Amino acid sequence: MARKLNYHEARAFVEAVEKAEVPPLGPEEEVLLEQLRAKRDAAMALSPELGAWFGFELPGWFER
C-alpha cells in the first residue's frame, strides 16, 4: 500500500515533472491524441429518461 507524500517529497516530484524533457509525438500518437480530443469534445445526447427528468422535450426519433 502506498503512503501519502509529505510536502517536500510532493514539491520535489512536481519540480522533477516540470523539468522533464517530453519527447515529440510520432504520427501515430498524434492521430490517437486527435481522436481522443474529438471524443472528449463531442456532445452527448440525453436519453429520453434524462430529458424527462430535466423537463426537456425530445424529438420523436428518441422514442423507443
C-alpha positions, 0 to 999 in steps of 0.5 A: 500500500502506498503512503501519502507524500509529505510536502517536500517529497510532493514539491520535489516530484512536481519540480522533477515533472516540470523539468522533464524533457517530453519527447515529440509525438510520432504520427501515430500518437498524434492521430490517437491524441486527435481522436481522443480530443474529438471524443472528449469534445463531442456532445452527448445526447440525453436519453429520453429518461434524462430529458424527462427528468430535466423537463426537456422535450425530445424529438420523436426519433428518441422514442423507443 
